[in-house]
Amino acid sequence: FAQMRELLAALGELENTSLIFTMPNADTGGRELGAMVHQFIEQHANAKVYTSLGQLRYFSCLAHVDGVVGNSSSGLLEAPAFKIGTVNIGDRQKGRLKAESVIDCEPHSESILAALKTLYSVDFQANLGTTENPYGNGGASESIVKILAEYPLENIRKKQFYNLPVNDFE
């Protein structure tokens, strides 16, 4: 819970910034983390919380925000496709591919604030348009279907069956 306290302390320092929280999942400690978020939004008029946005509303939201902050895989997978930055806190996503739009930081308020400063910097924002998502930009299903539709099937081997001799042990 210390990491959540550090995150909320950093977010509490922001001025002229609207915040949208989505609730933690059902992992151990999720209820306690959720209570911390609710307490934060009660004290900050610039913050809203949603239990779940669902996929369509979440993606619609990503199209209108400046960045994703937290330790969710969404900051690595989806956010780069929307050309927005991610402040990736801690080591939960350690070892995963990351786009240049991902800013790693330690789970301490000073480090989070420094990462947020980078996220909002003119230079960082200017480079977001050229971000390449290492996980692709969608369309994988369509590409697979196209390749399969164009693949020549004439030379594919058919399954062969063999007649085995009947055993006389019965």
C-alpha positions in Angstrom: 0.0 0.0 0.0 3.0 2.2 0.4 3.4 2.4 -3.4 -0.2 3.6 -3.8 0.3 6.2 -1.1 3.4 7.5 -3.0 1.4 7.6 -6.3 -1.5 9.5 -4.7 0.9 11.9 -3.0 2.5 12.7 -6.4 -0.9 13.1 -8.1 -2.1 15.3 -5.3 0.7 17.7 -6.2 -0.5 18.2 -9.8 -2.3 21.5 -10.7 -4.6 22.0 -13.6 -4.8 18.3 -14.3 -7.9 16.1 -14.5 -7.4 12.6 -13.2 -9.4 9.5 -14.2 -9.0 6.3 -12.0 -10.1 2.9 -12.9 -10.4 0.5 -10.0 -7.8 -2.1 -9.2 -8.6 -5.7 -10.1 -9.6 -8.4 -7.7 -6.0 -9.3 -6.7 -5.1 -9.4 -3.0 -5.3 -6.0 -1.5 -7.6 -4.6 -4.3 -10.3 -3.5 -1.9 -7.8 -1.6 0.2 -6.3 0.1 -2.8 -9.8 1.0 -4.0 -10.6 2.6 -0.6 -7.4 4.7 -0.9 -8.5 5.9 -4.4 -12.0 6.7 -3.1 -10.6 8.7 -0.2 -8.3 10.6 -2.7 -11.2 11.5 -5.0 -13.2 12.8 -2.1 -10.5 15.3 -1.4 -9.7 16.2 -5.0 -12.4 17.7 -7.2 -10.2 17.1 -10.3 -10.4 13.3 -9.9 -13.0 10.8 -10.9 -13.1 7.0 -10.4 -14.8 4.3 -12.4 -15.2 0.7 -11.4 -14.7 -0.4 -15.0 -15.0 1.5 -18.3 -15.2 -1.6 -20.5 -13.0 -2.0 -23.5 -14.8 0.5 -25.9 -15.1 3.3 -23.3 -11.5 2.7 -22.1 -10.1 3.0 -25.6 -12.3 6.1 -26.2 -10.9 7.5 -23.0 -7.3 6.8 -24.1 -8.0 8.8 -27.3 -8.5 11.9 -25.1 -6.0 11.7 -22.3 -2.4 12.9 -22.0 -1.1 9.7 -20.6 -1.5 6.6 -18.5 0.1 6.4 -15.0 0.4 3.2 -13.0 1.8 -0.3 -13.3 -0.8 -1.7 -15.7 0.1 -3.6 -18.8 -2.3 -1.2 -20.7 0.4 1.5 -20.4 2.7 -0.8 -22.4 0.3 -2.5 -24.8 -2.5 0.0 -25.7 -1.2 3.5 -24.8 1.6 3.5 -27.4 -1.0 2.8 -30.1 -2.8 5.9 -29.1 0.4 8.0 -29.3 0.2 8.9 -25.6 2.9 8.6 -22.9 3.0 6.1 -20.0 4.5 6.6 -16.6 5.2 3.0 -15.6 5.7 2.8 -11.9 7.8 0.1 -10.2 8.8 -3.3 -11.6 5.5 -5.1 -12.2 6.1 -4.9 -16.0 9.8 -5.6 -15.8 11.1 -7.6 -18.8 8.3 -6.6 -21.2 8.9 -4.9 -24.5 8.3 -1.1 -24.1 7.8 1.7 -26.6 9.8 4.9 -26.4 6.7 6.5 -25.0 7.0 4.6 -21.7 8.8 6.4 -18.9 9.9 4.0 -16.1 10.1 5.4 -12.6 10.6 4.2 -9.0 7.5 3.9 -6.8 8.4 7.0 -4.8 6.5 10.3 -5.2 9.7 12.3 -6.2 10.4 9.8 -9.0 6.8 9.7 -10.1 6.7 13.6 -10.2 9.9 13.6 -12.2 8.4 11.1 -14.7 5.2 13.2 -14.9 7.3 16.3 -15.6 9.0 14.4 -18.5 5.6 13.2 -19.8 4.3 16.8 -20.0 7.6 18.2 -21.4 7.5 19.7 -24.9 10.3 17.5 -26.3 8.6 14.3 -25.0 5.2 15.3 -26.4 6.7 16.2 -29.7 8.1 12.7 -30.2 4.9 10.8 -29.3 3.7 11.1 -32.9 6.5 8.9 -34.2 6.1 6.3 -31.4 6.1 2.7 -32.7 4.2 0.2 -30.6 6.4 -2.9 -30.3 3.2 -4.9 -30.0 1.9 -3.7 -33.3 -1.0 -1.4 -34.1 -3.8 -3.9 -34.6 -5.0 -5.6 -37.6 -3.4 -9.0 -36.8 -6.5 -11.0 -37.5 -7.1 -9.3 -40.9 -3.5 -10.0 -41.9 -3.7 -13.6 -40.9 -6.9 -14.1 -42.9 -5.4 -12.4 -45.9 -2.3 -14.6 -45.9 -4.4 -17.8 -45.4 -6.7 -16.7 -48.3 -3.8 -16.2 -50.6 -1.8 -19.3 -49.6 -1.7 -21.9 -52.4 -3.3 -25.1 -51.1 -2.6 -27.4 -54.1 0.6 -28.8 -52.6 -0.6 -29.4 -49.1 -0.3 -33.0 -48.3 -3.4 -34.9 -47.5 -3.4 -37.1 -44.5 -2.4 -40.7 -45.4 -3.9 -43.7 -43.8 -2.3 -47.2 -43.6 -3.9 -50.5 -43.2 -2.2 -52.4 -40.5 -2.2 -56.2 -40.4 -4.9 -57.6 -38.0 -3.3 -59.2 -35.0 -4.3 -62.9 -34.4 -3.9 -62.7 -30.7 -7.6 -62.7 -30.0 
